[in-house]
Amino acid sequence: MRGLAGKTVAIAGGGRGIGAATARRLAAEGAAVVVGDIKAEWAVETAAAIRANGGKAIGLGVDGTSPESVTAFVAATLAEFGRLDGFHVNLAGGTVGDIDALNCPLDVFDRGIAINLKSHLICTQAALPVMLERGGGAMIYTSSGAASGASAWQVAYPMAKNGIHALVRHVAQRWGKQGIRANGVAPGLVLTEAVREHMTDEQVSGAEKRIPSTRLGHPDDIAGVVALLASDDGIWINGQVIHVNGGAQMRD
């Protein structure tokens, strides 16, 4: 990718899965990477592996639902590398008990919205002023195919992910003239560690049969798109949500 060498990108939710794959890809492209995760040990391990391969990275804990934690995460980025060119908000979770609209407890709903949507606003509020001060940057948000696909078994998660799309467009429209690019990536079924922990082999096989592709997604598939959006090759992409799903949903 053009224009990633020498840049610094922070990833909230980068300890494993899509976030870790993105950290590795960005580092391979020459960017310095700050890996943050609610599981600090995951972030530290991912950053250490990047450094072992010759890349620049640090890892630390971050709680995306806490403004103080995210503010400290951005401050640590600036203290270590002196700049912030991109911020990938890759936060999700809190889906236990998230069922249909008539049966989802309100505390479960509130937790799902906090983790899957409010956290993205918190990260925006912490990172965007830094980017505006230096003349621009890229905000990249991980959404989900659940935002646009019908789901009979969840209500909070797809509602939250839909909200991310509105945030993407808001940030792009409001601050685009000041050099800010805001985009989202909506993955389909990606075989992350979490998916492999919670899906049976039969479920994975069934999902693979239903899509018009030769396989399900790998974290590297999403990492490549995030890298594009953070790079100068993605300089004219703004306000978009890019679906990366092997054809599971075909959208304009």
HELIX and SHEET records of a PDB file:
HELIX    1   1 GLY A   17  ALA A   28  1                                  12    
HELIX    2   2 ALA A   40  ALA A   52  1                                  13    
HELIX    3   3 PRO A   67  PHE A   81  1                                  15    
HELIX    4   4 LEU A  106  ILE A  113  1                                   8    
HELIX    5   5 ALA A  114  LYS A  118  3                                   5    
HELIX    6   6 SER A  119  ARG A  134  1                                  16    
HELIX    7   7 GLY A  145  ALA A  147  5                                   3    
HELIX    8   8 ALA A  156  TRP A  175  1                                  20    
HELIX    9   9 GLY A  176  GLN A  178  5                                   3    
HELIX   10  10 GLU A  193  HIS A  198  1                                   6    
HELIX   11  11 ASP A  201  ARG A  210  1                                  10    
HELIX   12  12 PRO A  219  ALA A  230  1                                  12    
HELIX   13  13 ASP A  232  GLY A  234  5                                   3    
SHEET    1   A 7 LYS A  56  GLY A  61  0                                        
SHEET    2   A 7 ALA A  32  ASP A  37  1                                        
SHEET    3   A 7 THR A   8  ALA A  12  1                                        
SHEET    4   A 7 GLY A  86  VAL A  89  1                                        
SHEET    5   A 7 GLY A 137  THR A 142  1                                        
SHEET    6   A 7 ILE A 180  PRO A 187  1                                        
SHEET    7   A 7 VAL A 241  VAL A 244  1                                        
END                                                                             
